[in-house]
Amino acid sequence: MIISRRHKRLSLKTRVFRKIEDISPEVWNKVYPDVLEGYNFFRTLDESALDQFSFYYIMAYEGKKAIGAATCFLMKYSLDTSVNGPLRRLSNAIKKLRPNIFSLKAIACGIPIGPAHIGIVGEREKVIHVLTRRIEQIARKEKCAVIAFKDFHGEHTRDLDPLQRQGYVKLDSLPTTEMNVWFKDFEEYLNTLSAASRYDLRRKFRKVDGQFKLDMQIVSMLSEHDLRDVYKLYLDIVDKHDMGFELLPMAFFKNISKNMPEETKYFLWHMDGKLVAFLLCLVSKDRLIDYYVGLDYSIAHKYHLYFVKFRDIMNWCIKNKIKTYEMGITGYEPKRRLGFEFVPLYIYAKLRNRWMRPAFKIACQLLKFENFDPALKAAKESSRKQVPRK
């Protein structure tokens, strides 16, 4: 379904598409940033039928020329996804009595599984204005309580900060993590770490090297057997998370290889023929994004699989001249010790009910992610004290 609307006084028009394939790749790519999460990535999301989300693709036009593009998704957001321990148990008990008590229907500009982008090739203020108006029209139609711009890098603040004058609250999201890969080999990388971290990693590697054989394989598409094994490890790690992230269907892991064969890399680690770890990465000429990891938790700690897979990926990045290694969100303490930098991401959100916005603003401050994740808070504080490396 395609819906068009002209915005008076701005001489611009917006169109809403429910499938990315209804937009030609040439038109989309002229407007949307050249990033790994581009046209074929969204096609993968559409084809994989993520039950939790409904997608919208908004194009802005001046005459017949496309000058802006944004992706949005509709979701039900649970207010208790950021809590754990006793609060999580209490909320679960309450939800048995009132299943929807903690749920809000929301629409967010961005994507569910990564940092967001907006395509702008026209006058920036006008494009943001019409895209925002169109998102709010969708929110009214869908009876959403919350409208948000989710997980935007600091480079977008110039365009999005003015939203605060329209009732939006700006808050810190979970940061992503990146490393500048400038080392000539893994040993040079180790020498950039603190003495304690360097000693700990070398001790781990000495313990596992030579004691068992771990075979690494790199493929762009999984066999049916490996697909089942990968998905089992993926479900295991989803179950271990305290926070409520998206649950991807198995089809996603198959479709991404079909739609993005050149960018998709599966790193698979087998021990005695059994899959014990995997990593799904998207790779461009000089960037690697570590999207999803799975570990066999029955042996992961004993054999330090997390750090062994990191060493293998780092060696691959160095060999293939990857300049930036992005490792995503969560698991912040080991990433800090490994030398990853924290890259802030921001959320702009508002309630459609203007009378509840003051309370919503207070709640946003109280429900900061770091308030419920001591490791994130400590890692961020420690990261600020680090002297930036080369």
C-alpha positions in Angstrom: 0.0 0.0 0.0 1.3 3.4 -1.0 -0.1 6.6 0.5 0.8 10.1 -0.8 0.3 13.4 0.9 1.3 17.0 -0.1 2.5 19.3 2.6 1.1 22.8 2.2 3.3 25.8 2.2 6.4 23.6 1.7 5.9 22.5 -1.9 7.0 19.0 -0.8 5.2 15.7 -1.0 5.7 12.5 1.0 4.8 9.0 0.2 4.6 6.0 2.5 5.4 2.5 1.3 4.9 -0.7 3.4 7.5 -2.7 1.4 11.0 -1.5 0.4 10.6 -3.3 -2.9 7.8 -0.8 -3.9 10.6 1.8 -4.1 13.2 1.4 -6.9 16.7 0.7 -5.6 18.1 3.5 -7.8 15.8 6.1 -6.2 16.4 4.9 -2.7 20.2 4.8 -3.0 20.3 8.3 -4.4 18.8 9.6 -1.2 19.7 7.2 1.6 23.2 7.1 3.0 25.7 4.6 1.7 25.7 2.3 4.7 25.6 -1.5 5.2 22.0 -1.3 6.5 20.7 -0.1 3.2 18.1 -1.2 0.6 18.9 -4.9 0.7 19.1 -5.0 4.5 15.5 -3.6 4.7 14.4 -6.1 2.0 15.7 -8.8 4.3 13.7 -7.4 7.2 10.6 -7.3 5.1 11.0 -10.9 3.8 11.8 -12.3 7.2 8.4 -11.3 8.7 9.5 -10.0 12.1 6.3 -10.5 14.1 7.2 -7.8 16.6 7.4 -5.0 14.0 5.5 -3.4 11.1 7.7 -1.3 8.7 7.1 1.9 7.0 9.3 3.6 4.4 8.8 7.3 3.9 10.0 9.2 0.8 10.0 13.0 0.5 9.8 14.6 -2.9 10.2 18.0 -4.4 8.3 17.8 -7.6 9.3 14.4 -9.0 12.7 14.4 -7.4 13.3 12.4 -4.2 15.0 14.5 -1.6 14.5 12.5 1.6 14.0 9.0 3.0 13.3 7.5 6.4 12.5 4.1 7.7 10.1 3.5 10.6 8.8 0.6 12.5 5.7 0.1 14.6 6.1 -1.9 17.8 4.7 -2.6 21.2 7.2 -1.5 23.8 7.2 -3.0 27.3 8.1 -0.5 30.0 9.7 -3.2 32.1 12.2 -4.4 29.5 15.0 -2.3 31.2 14.7 -3.8 34.6 15.9 -7.0 36.1 16.2 -8.8 39.5 13.3 -8.2 41.9 11.7 -5.6 39.7 11.5 -7.9 36.8 9.9 -10.6 38.9 7.4 -8.1 40.3 6.5 -6.9 36.8 6.1 -10.4 35.6 3.7 -11.1 38.4 1.6 -8.0 37.7 1.5 -8.8 33.9 -0.2 -12.1 34.7 -3.1 -10.2 36.1 -3.0 -7.3 33.6 -1.1 -8.4 30.5 -1.0 -5.0 28.8 -0.4 -2.8 31.8 3.3 -2.1 30.9 2.8 -2.0 27.1 2.8 1.1 24.9 2.3 1.1 21.2 5.0 3.2 19.6 6.3 4.1 16.2 10.1 4.8 15.8 12.1 6.3 13.0 15.1 4.0 12.6 15.6 0.2 12.6 15.1 -2.3 15.4 18.6 -3.7 15.2 21.2 -1.0 14.8 22.0 2.7 14.6 19.6 4.7 12.4 20.0 7.0 9.4 17.9 9.5 7.5 18.4 10.3 3.9 18.5 14.0 3.0 19.6 15.6 -0.2 17.3 18.6 -0.2 17.0 21.5 2.3 17.6 19.7 5.6 15.2 21.6 7.8 12.3 21.2 5.4 13.0 17.5 4.8 13.1 16.7 8.5 9.9 18.7 9.0 7.8 16.8 6.4 9.2 13.5 7.5 8.4 14.2 11.1 4.9 15.3 10.2 4.3 12.2 8.2 5.5 10.0 11.1 3.2 11.8 13.4 0.3 11.2 11.0 1.1 7.5 11.0 1.2 7.5 14.8 -2.3 9.1 14.9 -3.7 6.5 12.5 -2.1 3.6 14.4 -3.1 5.1 17.8 0.5 5.1 19.0 1.2 6.5 22.4 4.8 7.2 21.7 6.7 8.6 18.7 10.5 8.2 18.7 13.6 8.7 16.7 15.7 5.8 17.8 19.5 5.3 18.1 20.9 8.2 16.1 24.6 9.1 16.1 25.8 12.5 17.2 26.2 13.6 13.6 22.4 13.7 13.4 21.9 16.0 16.4 22.0 19.2 14.2 18.9 17.9 12.4 17.1 16.3 15.3 17.8 18.6 18.3 15.2 21.1 17.2 12.6 18.3 17.8 12.9 19.2 21.5 11.0 22.4 20.8 8.1 20.1 19.6 7.8 18.2 22.9 10.4 15.5 22.2 12.7 14.4 25.0 16.4 13.7 24.1 18.0 10.8 26.1 21.0 8.6 25.8 20.4 5.2 24.3 22.6 2.2 24.7 25.9 3.2 23.1 27.5 1.2 20.3 31.2 0.2 20.4 33.9 0.6 17.8 37.6 0.1 17.4 40.0 1.8 15.0 42.0 -1.1 13.5 45.4 0.3 12.7 47.6 -2.5 14.0 50.0 -4.4 11.8 49.3 -7.6 13.8 47.6 -8.9 16.9 50.7 -8.5 19.0 50.8 -4.8 18.3 47.1 -4.6 19.3 47.9 -6.4 22.6 50.6 -3.8 23.3 48.0 -1.0 23.3 46.1 -2.6 26.2 46.8 -2.1 29.9 49.3 -4.4 31.5 46.5 -6.2 33.4 44.3 -6.7 30.3 47.3 -7.8 28.3 48.4 -10.4 30.9 44.8 -11.7 31.3 44.3 -12.2 27.5 47.7 -13.9 27.1 47.0 -16.2 30.1 43.6 -17.2 28.5 45.2 -17.9 25.1 48.0 -20.0 26.7 45.4 -22.0 28.5 43.4 -22.9 25.4 46.0 -23.0 22.7 47.3 -26.5 22.0 44.8 -28.1 24.3 42.0 -28.4 21.8 41.4 -28.0 18.1 39.0 -25.2 17.1 38.3 -25.0 13.4 37.1 -21.6 12.0 35.2 -21.5 8.8 34.0 -18.3 6.9 30.9 -18.6 4.6 28.5 -16.2 3.0 25.6 -18.6 3.2 24.8 -21.3 5.7 23.9 -24.9 4.9 20.6 -26.1 6.3 22.4 -28.1 9.0 24.5 -25.1 10.1 21.5 -22.8 9.9 19.7 -24.9 12.5 22.8 -25.0 14.7 23.4 -21.3 14.4 19.8 -20.5 15.2 19.9 -22.7 18.3 23.0 -20.8 19.6 21.3 -17.5 18.8 18.2 -18.5 20.8 20.5 -19.5 23.7 22.1 -16.1 23.9 18.7 -14.3 23.5 17.5 -16.3 26.6 20.5 -15.1 28.6 19.8 -11.4 28.1 18.1 -9.6 30.9 16.8 -6.9 28.5 14.0 -7.4 25.9 15.5 -7.2 22.5 14.0 -8.2 19.2 13.7 -11.9 18.4 14.7 -12.7 14.8 13.1 -15.6 13.0 15.4 -18.2 11.4 14.4 -16.8 8.0 16.4 -13.7 8.7 19.7 -15.6 8.9 19.0 -17.2 5.6 17.6 -14.2 3.7 20.4 -11.9 4.6 22.8 -14.1 2.7 20.5 -14.2 -0.3 20.0 -10.4 -0.4 23.5 -9.4 0.7 25.9 -12.2 -0.5 28.9 -9.9 -0.8 28.4 -8.2 2.6 27.4 -11.1 4.7 30.1 -13.2 6.5 29.3 -16.0 8.9 32.3 -17.0 11.1 31.8 -20.5 12.4 33.8 -22.3 15.0 33.6 -26.1 15.3 35.1 -28.4 17.9 35.1 -32.1 17.0 32.6 -31.3 14.3 30.2 -29.6 16.6 29.3 -25.9 16.2 30.4 -24.1 19.4 30.3 -20.5 18.3 29.2 -18.3 15.4 29.3 -14.7 14.5 27.1 -12.9 11.8 28.9 -9.9 10.4 28.2 -7.4 7.7 31.4 -6.3 5.9 32.1 -3.4 3.6 35.4 -2.4 2.1 36.8 -1.1 5.3 34.2 -1.7 8.0 33.0 -4.8 9.9 29.9 -4.8 12.0 29.6 -7.7 14.5 25.8 -8.2 14.5 25.0 -11.4 16.2 27.1 -13.9 18.2 26.2 -17.3 19.6 28.2 -19.4 22.0 27.9 -22.9 23.4 27.6 -22.0 27.1 28.4 -25.5 28.2 32.0 -24.9 27.2 32.3 -21.2 26.5 33.8 -20.2 29.9 36.1 -23.2 30.1 37.6 -22.5 26.7 37.3 -18.7 26.7 35.3 -18.8 23.4 34.4 -15.1 23.6 38.0 -14.1 23.6 39.2 -16.7 21.1 36.6 -15.6 18.6 37.6 -12.0 19.2 41.2 -12.8 18.4 40.2 -14.6 15.2 38.1 -11.7 14.1 40.8 -9.2 14.9 43.3 -11.1 12.9 40.9 -11.3 10.0 40.3 -7.6 10.1 44.0 -6.8 10.1 44.6 -9.2 7.2 41.8 -7.7 5.2 42.6 -4.1 6.0 39.4 -3.4 7.8 39.7 0.0 9.4 36.7 0.0 11.8 35.4 -2.9 13.8 32.0 -2.2 15.3 30.9 -4.6 18.0 27.4 -3.2 18.8 25.7 -2.9 22.2 25.6 -4.8 25.5 28.5 -6.7 27.2 30.2 -3.4 27.8 32.8 -4.4 30.5 34.8 -6.9 28.4 34.6 -4.6 25.4 36.0 -1.7 27.4 38.9 -4.0 28.5 39.5 -5.0 24.9 39.9 -1.4 23.9 36.6 -0.5 22.2 35.5 3.1 22.3 31.9 3.9 23.3 30.0 5.7 20.6 26.9 7.6 22.0 23.5 7.0 20.4 20.5 9.2 21.1 16.8 8.7 21.3 14.3 11.5 20.7 10.8 10.5 22.1 7.5 12.1 23.0 4.1 11.1 24.1 1.2 12.1 21.9 -0.7 13.0 25.1 0.7 16.5 25.7 -0.7 16.5 29.3 1.5 13.5 30.2 4.7 14.8 28.7 6.1 16.4 32.0 5.7 13.0 33.7 7.2 11.2 30.7 10.2 13.5 30.8 10.9 12.6 34.4 10.3 8.9 33.7 12.9 9.0 30.8 15.5 10.3 33.2 14.7 7.7 35.8 14.7 4.8 33.3 18.1 5.5 31.8 19.7 2.2 30.7 22.8 2.7 32.9 20.6 3.0 36.0 19.7 -0.7 35.6 23.0 -1.9 34.2 25.9 -1.4 36.7 28.4 -2.8 34.1 27.4 -0.2 31.6 27.7 2.7 34.1 31.1 1.5 35.3 32.4 0.9 31.8 31.2 4.4 30.6 32.9 6.1 33.6 36.1 4.1 33.1 36.0 4.7 29.3 35.9 8.5 29.9 39.2 8.3 31.8 41.0 6.5 29.0 43.4 8.4 26.9 42.4 8.0 23.2 44.8 5.8 21.3 46.2 6.4 17.8 
